[in-house]
Amino acid sequence: MKFVHKAALFAMSCLLVVGCSAGPGKETVKEKSSLKVMFYSEDWFYQQYGDLFAMKHPEIEIEVVSQQSIYSGENTDSVQAFKDLVEKEQPDILMLDTSNYETFASDGKLMELDPLIARDKYPTETIYPGLMDLLKEKGGGKLYGLSPTFSGTAIFYNADLFNKYGVELPHDGMTWQEIMDTARRFPTDGDEKTRVYGYGMEWSMSLSNMADSIASTEGLRSINPDTMKITLNTDSWKKAYKLAIDALDSNAIYTPKDGGFRGGSMEEYYQSQLFVMGRMAMTIGRPDNLQILKQARESMKDYKPFELGMVAGPVNPAEPDTTRDVYFGQIFGIRANSPNADAAWEFMKFINGDEYAKIKSRSMNNELMSRMGYSKEYDGHNLDVFYKLKPSPSNSYSGMEKIPSEFYGQYQPIVDRELALVKDKTKSISEALATIEAEGQVVLDKAVKDAEAKKNNPAEDKDSGEVGADTGEVSSGTVTITN
C-alpha cells in the first residue's frame, strides 16, 4: 500500500511539475529552503494549499503557524493578539483579512509585490478585474497582497414565479429600489405556510438589517471610526430606512416571526428556506446557495425544482457598474524583511496561478477563483454573473475594530427601542435617527474613554465584553444554529 501511495503522489506531482520524468538525471535539482506560513490551522492549510504546493515545490519545507490561539477565550483583543503572534513567530507568509491587510501595509510590515510581478513577468491580466485595484487601493496605492479566492453575491430569482404572475424578469444592475418595486408586484395573500413572497433572505429581515443592507450597497456608514462619531441622522440614511419601511409595510417581504430556522434535521432546514422551496421570487445569493439548491433537489423525496435565474446586483444607482459585495476569503502577503522571500514569492505565485485555479475550481468550496476562466459553471448554472460588476471598496467594516466591544451592548437597545417606535408609527424615522445618534454618541464617547483607561491601567479590570456573532453549523443529518 505504501508503494501505491507513493506512486500516486508521484503521478500527481508529474501533473504539476513541468519536465517531471521517471528517468534518472532528468529532474532539475533545486536548492532546499524553508517557509513559515500563517494559517487557521495546519490541517486546513495542507488541505487547501500545502499538499498541492509541496508537489510542485518539494524542495521547500513548510512550517505552519496556527492562528488558533488568537481566537481562544483568553484573548479579548483579537487585533492585538494577531499582531503579537506575528511578532513572536515571524512568519514569512501572513494570512490577512481586509482590515489588518490595510494596517500591516500602511505600517510597512509587508513586502511590495509589484516589483516581483514585473521581474518574473507574472501574469495578472486574467485575475478578476478590479481585485488587484481594490488591493492596491487598500494598500495605499501599492500591491502588498493577493487573494486566490473571493466571495460575491448576485440576485437569485425564481423564473417560474415571474412567469406565473406575469412579472418582468430581473436584469443586471438592479438597485434596491427596483428590487423592492418588483417584489411588490407579487401577491401578498394566502396561507402563511403556502403563500409566496416577492423578496426575502434566509434570516429575519428586520427594519434595521434591511436598512443596513441598502446602506452597505450605497457605501453608507453609521459610525466613522476615524472620528468616533455616529453619522446616522443624514438624508442618505433616512432614504435607506424609508425604502426599508415601505418594503416591509407592503407585506411582500418574508419576515419569519421566529427569526428563522433554529435547528433540526436537514429536511427541516430546507423547508425553512423559502427560496429553496420555490415560495420566494427573489433573494440575494452567494455561490454556496447553488450547493444548497442542488442538495435539496437530490435529498428531498418530493422536492419540486424550479428554473433558477441570476443577475448582477444590487448596485448603487450612482455607481451602476460596481459592487461592494465582494469579500476576500484570505489575503496573503509576504512579511517585510522575510529571510525566505524567494520561497514565499514562489508560494504566492502558485496559489494565485493557473494550475492551482484549474484544480481547485472543480469544487465550489463556498468561494470562486480570482483567476478567471476556471470557475465557469456549477450544476448547470453559469457563474459569470459573479464576475460582471467591478469590485468597489466596502468600508462598512473598515476600521471598526477601533470601536470598543462594550459599546455595542449599550448601543443596540437604543436602536431597537427607537425603531420599534417607528414600526408602531409613533415616531418618524427622522426623529428616531436623531435620537439614536445623540444617545448613541454619549454611549460611544464613554466606551472610548473607558477603553483608554483600561489600556493605561490593564491590571484595574481584566474583564472585557465580547461581541457575539451568529454561526451556522451544518452536518450530514442535522443543522444547528447558535448565537
MARMI-250675 format. One line per 5 residues: number of its first residue (from 1); for each residue x, y, z of C-alpha. Coordinates in Angstrom, 1 decimal. Example, Ala and Ser with C-alpha at 12.3 -4.5 7.8 and 13.67 -1.06 7.14 Angstrom:
1> 12.3/-4.5/7.8; 13.7/-1.1/7.1
% end
This chain:
1> 0.0/0.0/0.0; 2.9/2.4/0.7; 4.2/1.8/-2.8; 0.9/2.5/-4.3; 0.5/5.7/-2.3
6> 4.0/6.9/-3.3; 3.3/6.1/-6.9; 0.1/8.0/-6.8; 1.8/11.1/-5.2; 4.5/10.9/-7.9
11> 1.9/10.7/-10.6; 0.1/13.7/-9.2; 3.3/15.7/-8.9; 4.1/14.9/-12.5; 0.9/16.8/-13.5
16> 2.2/19.8/-11.6; 5.9/19.8/-12.1; 7.0/20.8/-15.6; 9.5/18.4/-17.0; 9.0/15.6/-14.5
21> 10.4/12.3/-15.7; 10.7/8.8/-14.4; 14.2/8.5/-15.8; 17.3/9.3/-13.7; 19.1/12.6/-14.1
26> 16.1/14.3/-15.8; 14.8/16.4/-12.9; 16.2/19.8/-12.1; 17.7/19.8/-8.6; 16.6/22.9/-6.7
31> 18.2/24.3/-3.6; 16.5/23.4/-0.3; 14.7/26.2/1.5; 12.1/26.7/4.2; 8.9/28.7/4.6
36> 6.9/29.7/7.6; 3.2/30.2/6.7; 0.4/31.7/8.9; -3.0/30.0/8.6; -6.1/29.0/10.5
41> -4.7/25.6/11.3; -2.0/23.1/10.0; -4.5/20.5/8.8; -6.7/23.1/7.0; -3.6/24.6/5.4
46> -2.5/21.4/3.8; -5.9/20.5/2.6; -6.4/23.9/1.0; -2.9/24.8/-0.2; 0.0/22.9/1.3
51> -0.3/19.4/-0.4; -0.6/20.8/-3.9; 2.3/23.3/-3.3; 4.5/20.6/-1.8; 4.1/18.5/-5.0
56> 5.1/21.5/-7.1; 8.0/22.5/-4.8; 9.2/19.5/-2.8; 12.4/21.5/-2.1; 10.6/24.0/0.1
61> 10.0/22.8/3.7; 6.9/24.4/5.2; 6.1/25.2/8.8; 2.6/26.3/9.6; 1.9/28.9/12.3
66> -1.6/28.2/13.6; -3.9/31.2/14.4; -6.0/29.2/16.8; -4.5/31.0/19.9; -5.9/34.3/18.6
71> -9.5/33.1/19.0; -9.1/31.5/22.4; -11.3/32.7/25.2; -8.2/34.2/26.9; -7.9/36.9/24.3
76> -10.2/39.8/24.5; -8.4/41.8/21.8; -8.0/39.7/18.7; -6.4/42.6/16.7; -3.6/42.9/19.2
81> -3.3/39.1/19.6; -2.8/38.8/15.8; 0.0/41.4/15.9; 1.6/39.7/18.9; 1.5/36.3/17.1
86> 3.2/37.8/14.0; 5.9/39.5/16.2; 6.5/36.2/18.1; 6.6/33.7/15.2; 7.9/36.0/12.4
91> 6.1/34.0/9.6; 7.2/34.6/6.0; 3.7/34.4/4.7; 0.9/36.3/6.5; -2.8/35.4/6.1
96> -4.7/38.6/6.5; -8.3/39.9/6.3; -9.2/43.3/4.7; -8.7/45.3/7.9; -5.3/44.0/9.0
101> -4.1/44.0/5.4; -4.6/47.7/5.4; -2.9/48.1/8.8; 0.1/46.0/8.0; 0.6/47.6/4.6
106> 0.4/51.1/6.0; 2.8/50.2/8.8; 5.4/49.0/6.3; 5.2/45.4/7.5; 4.5/43.8/4.1
111> 6.7/43.4/1.0; 5.6/45.2/-2.1; 4.7/42.8/-4.8; 4.7/44.9/-8.0; 8.5/44.7/-8.5
116> 8.3/40.9/-8.1; 5.4/40.7/-10.6; 7.4/42.8/-13.1; 10.6/40.9/-12.6; 9.0/37.5/-13.3
121> 6.5/38.8/-15.8; 3.9/37.1/-13.6; 0.5/37.3/-15.5; -2.2/39.2/-13.6; -4.4/40.1/-16.6
126> -6.7/37.1/-16.0; -7.3/37.9/-12.4; -10.9/39.2/-11.8; -10.7/42.8/-13.0; -10.8/45.2/-10.1
131> -9.5/42.8/-7.4; -5.9/44.0/-8.0; -7.1/47.6/-8.0; -9.0/47.0/-4.8; -6.0/45.5/-3.1
136> -3.8/48.4/-4.3; -6.3/50.9/-3.0; -6.3/49.3/0.4; -2.5/49.2/0.2; -2.2/53.0/-0.2
141> -1.7/52.7/-4.0; 0.7/49.7/-3.9; 0.1/46.0/-4.1; 1.1/44.1/-0.9; -1.1/41.0/-1.1
146> -3.0/38.7/-3.4; -6.2/36.7/-2.8; -6.6/33.3/-4.6; -10.4/33.3/-4.0; -13.3/35.7/-3.3
151> -16.9/35.6/-2.5; -19.6/37.7/-4.1; -23.3/38.0/-4.3; -25.9/38.1/-7.0; -29.7/38.5/-7.3
156> -31.2/35.0/-7.5; -34.7/34.7/-8.9; -37.4/32.0/-9.5; -38.2/32.4/-13.2; -41.3/30.1/-12.8
161> -42.9/32.5/-10.3; -42.1/35.5/-12.5; -43.7/33.8/-15.5; -46.7/32.6/-13.5; -47.6/36.1/-12.2
166> -46.6/37.9/-15.4; -43.8/39.9/-13.8; -40.9/41.1/-16.0; -37.7/39.1/-15.2; -34.9/40.8/-13.2
171> -32.0/42.4/-15.1; -28.3/43.0/-14.3; -27.6/46.2/-12.3; -30.9/46.3/-10.3; -30.9/48.8/-7.5
176> -32.6/48.2/-4.1; -35.5/50.4/-5.2; -36.0/48.3/-8.3; -35.8/45.1/-6.3; -38.4/46.3/-3.8
181> -40.7/47.7/-6.5; -40.5/44.3/-8.3; -41.2/42.4/-5.1; -44.4/44.3/-4.6; -45.8/43.0/-7.9
186> -46.3/39.6/-6.4; -49.4/38.6/-4.4; -49.5/39.1/-0.7; -52.5/37.0/0.2; -52.7/33.3/1.0
191> -51.9/31.0/3.9; -48.7/31.8/5.7; -47.4/28.2/5.1; -48.0/28.2/1.4; -48.1/31.8/0.1
196> -45.3/33.3/-2.0; -43.2/36.4/-1.3; -41.6/38.8/-3.6; -38.3/39.0/-1.7; -36.6/37.7/1.4
201> -33.5/36.3/3.0; -32.7/33.1/5.0; -32.8/35.2/8.2; -35.4/37.6/9.6; -35.5/40.8/7.6
206> -35.9/43.3/10.4; -36.1/47.1/9.7; -32.6/47.5/11.0; -30.9/44.8/8.9; -32.8/45.6/5.8
211> -31.8/49.3/6.0; -28.2/48.2/6.7; -28.2/46.1/3.6; -29.4/49.0/1.5; -26.9/51.4/3.1
216> -24.0/49.0/2.7; -24.6/48.8/-1.1; -24.6/52.6/-1.2; -21.4/52.9/0.9; -23.1/54.5/4.0
221> -21.6/54.1/7.4; -23.4/54.6/10.8; -20.1/55.1/12.7; -17.0/56.8/11.5; -14.1/55.0/13.3
226> -11.6/57.7/12.4; -13.6/60.5/14.2; -15.5/58.2/16.6; -18.7/59.9/15.6; -22.1/58.3/14.8
231> -23.3/59.5/11.4; -26.8/58.1/11.2; -29.0/61.2/11.1; -28.4/62.0/7.4; -30.6/62.3/4.3
236> -29.0/59.2/2.8; -29.7/57.1/5.9; -33.3/58.4/6.1; -33.8/57.4/2.5; -32.5/53.9/3.2
241> -34.8/53.5/6.1; -37.7/54.9/4.2; -37.2/52.3/1.5; -36.9/49.5/4.1; -40.1/50.7/5.9
246> -42.1/50.9/2.7; -40.9/47.4/1.7; -41.8/45.8/5.0; -45.2/47.5/5.1; -46.0/46.1/1.7
251> -46.2/42.6/3.2; -44.3/41.3/0.1; -41.1/40.7/2.1; -40.6/37.5/4.0; -40.1/38.2/7.7
256> -40.2/35.0/9.8; -41.7/35.7/13.2; -39.4/33.3/15.0; -36.3/34.7/13.5; -35.8/31.9/11.0
261> -34.5/28.3/11.4; -33.2/27.5/14.8; -32.2/23.8/14.5; -33.4/20.4/13.3; -33.0/17.9/10.5
266> -31.6/18.8/7.1; -35.1/18.4/5.6; -36.5/20.8/8.2; -33.7/23.2/7.3; -34.5/23.1/3.6
271> -38.2/23.5/4.4; -37.4/26.7/6.3; -35.6/28.2/3.2; -38.5/29.6/1.2; -36.4/30.5/-1.9
276> -35.1/26.9/-1.9; -38.7/25.6/-1.7; -39.9/27.8/-4.6; -42.0/30.2/-2.5; -39.9/33.3/-2.9
281> -39.4/35.2/-6.1; -36.0/36.9/-5.3; -33.2/36.7/-2.8; -29.6/37.8/-2.6; -27.5/34.6/-3.0
286> -23.8/33.6/-2.8; -22.1/30.8/-4.7; -22.8/28.3/-1.9; -26.5/28.9/-2.3; -26.2/26.9/-5.5
291> -24.9/24.0/-3.5; -27.9/24.2/-1.1; -30.3/24.1/-4.0; -28.6/21.1/-5.5; -28.5/19.3/-2.2
296> -32.2/19.9/-1.6; -33.1/18.6/-5.0; -31.1/15.5/-4.6; -32.0/14.7/-1.0; -35.7/15.6/-0.6
301> -38.1/13.0/-1.9; -40.9/15.3/-3.0; -38.8/18.3/-3.9; -40.2/20.4/-6.8; -37.3/22.1/-8.7
306> -37.8/25.4/-10.5; -36.0/27.4/-13.1; -33.3/29.5/-11.4; -32.0/32.8/-12.8; -29.2/35.0/-11.6
311> -28.4/38.6/-12.4; -25.7/41.0/-11.1; -26.6/43.3/-8.3; -27.8/45.0/-6.2; -26.0/48.2/-7.2
316> -25.7/51.8/-6.0; -27.6/53.9/-8.6; -24.7/56.3/-8.5; -22.2/53.5/-9.4; -24.2/51.1/-11.6
321> -21.2/49.1/-12.8; -19.7/48.4/-9.4; -20.4/46.2/-6.3; -19.4/46.5/-2.7; -20.5/42.9/-2.0
326> -17.2/41.3/-2.9; -15.3/39.7/0.0; -11.8/38.2/0.2; -11.6/34.9/1.9; -7.9/35.2/2.6
331> -5.4/37.8/1.6; -1.8/36.5/1.6; 1.2/38.8/1.9; 5.0/38.4/2.4; 6.3/39.8/5.6
336> 8.7/42.7/5.1; 12.4/41.7/5.6; 11.5/38.0/5.4; 14.7/35.9/5.1; 12.8/33.5/2.9
341> 11.3/36.0/0.4; 12.1/33.9/-2.7; 10.3/30.8/-1.3; 7.4/33.0/-0.1; 7.0/34.5/-3.6
346> 7.0/31.0/-5.2; 4.1/30.1/-2.8; 2.3/33.3/-3.7; 2.7/32.7/-7.4; 1.4/29.1/-7.2
351> -1.7/29.7/-5.1; -2.7/32.6/-7.3; -1.8/30.9/-10.6; -3.5/29.0/-13.3; -2.5/25.5/-12.1
356> -4.0/26.0/-8.7; -7.1/27.6/-10.1; -7.7/24.8/-12.5; -7.5/22.1/-9.8; -9.5/24.0/-7.1
361> -12.2/25.2/-9.4; -13.6/21.6/-9.7; -15.3/22.1/-6.3; -17.3/25.1/-5.2; -15.9/25.3/-1.6
366> -18.2/28.4/-1.0; -15.8/30.7/-2.9; -14.8/31.5/-6.5; -11.4/31.6/-8.0; -9.9/35.0/-8.5
371> -8.1/33.7/-11.6; -10.7/33.9/-14.2; -11.6/31.2/-16.8; -11.9/28.3/-14.3; -15.0/28.8/-12.1
376> -17.3/28.7/-15.1; -20.4/26.9/-14.0; -22.0/24.9/-11.2; -24.8/22.4/-11.6; -25.6/23.8/-15.0
381> -25.6/27.5/-13.9; -23.2/30.0/-15.4; -21.1/31.7/-12.8; -20.2/34.7/-14.9; -22.7/36.7/-13.0
386> -20.4/36.9/-10.0; -17.7/38.5/-12.2; -19.8/41.1/-14.1; -19.5/44.0/-11.7; -16.3/45.7/-10.8
391> -15.4/45.4/-7.1; -15.6/48.6/-5.2; -14.2/49.2/-1.7; -16.7/48.3/1.0; -15.9/50.5/4.0
396> -18.8/49.1/6.1; -16.4/47.3/8.5; -13.1/49.0/7.8; -11.6/50.4/11.0; -14.5/49.1/13.1
401> -12.0/47.1/15.2; -11.3/50.5/16.9; -14.8/50.6/18.4; -14.7/49.2/21.9; -16.7/45.9/22.1
406> -18.5/47.2/25.2; -20.2/49.9/23.1; -22.5/47.5/21.2; -24.3/46.1/24.2; -25.4/49.5/25.2
411> -26.0/50.9/21.8; -28.2/48.2/20.3; -31.0/48.6/22.9; -31.2/52.3/21.9; -31.6/51.3/18.2
416> -34.1/48.6/18.9; -36.2/51.0/21.1; -36.3/53.8/18.6; -37.0/51.5/15.6; -39.9/49.8/17.5
421> -41.4/53.3/17.8; -41.0/53.8/14.1; -42.6/50.5/13.3; -45.6/51.4/15.6; -45.9/54.7/13.7
426> -45.5/56.6/17.0; -42.2/58.3/15.8; -40.9/59.4/12.5; -37.7/57.9/11.1; -36.1/61.4/11.2
431> -36.9/61.7/14.9; -35.7/58.2/15.7; -32.4/58.5/13.8; -31.8/61.9/15.6; -32.3/60.2/19.0
436> -30.2/57.2/18.1; -27.3/59.4/17.0; -27.5/61.7/20.1; -27.9/58.9/22.7; -25.5/56.6/20.9
441> -22.8/59.2/20.8; -22.9/59.5/24.6; -22.5/55.8/24.9; -19.7/55.7/22.3; -17.8/58.5/24.0
446> -18.0/56.7/27.4; -16.9/53.4/25.8; -13.9/55.0/24.2; -13.0/56.8/27.4; -13.3/53.6/29.5
451> -11.3/51.6/26.9; -8.5/54.1/27.1; -8.5/54.0/30.9; -8.2/50.1/30.8; -5.4/50.4/28.3
456> -3.5/52.7/30.6; -4.3/50.6/33.7; -4.6/47.0/32.5; -4.5/45.5/36.0; -7.5/47.5/37.1
461> -10.1/45.5/35.1; -9.3/42.2/33.3; -12.9/41.6/32.2; -13.9/42.7/28.7; -17.2/42.4/26.8
466> -17.4/40.3/23.7; -19.5/40.9/20.5; -21.3/37.7/19.6; -21.9/36.6/16.0; -24.3/34.1/14.6
471> -22.7/31.0/13.3; -24.2/28.2/11.4; -23.0/24.6/11.5; -24.2/22.0/9.0; -23.6/18.3/9.5
476> -24.9/15.4/7.4; -28.0/14.8/9.4; -28.8/18.0/11.4; -28.3/21.7/11.2; -27.7/23.7/14.4
481> -27.7/27.5/14.6; -26.1/29.0/17.7; -25.8/32.5/18.9
% end
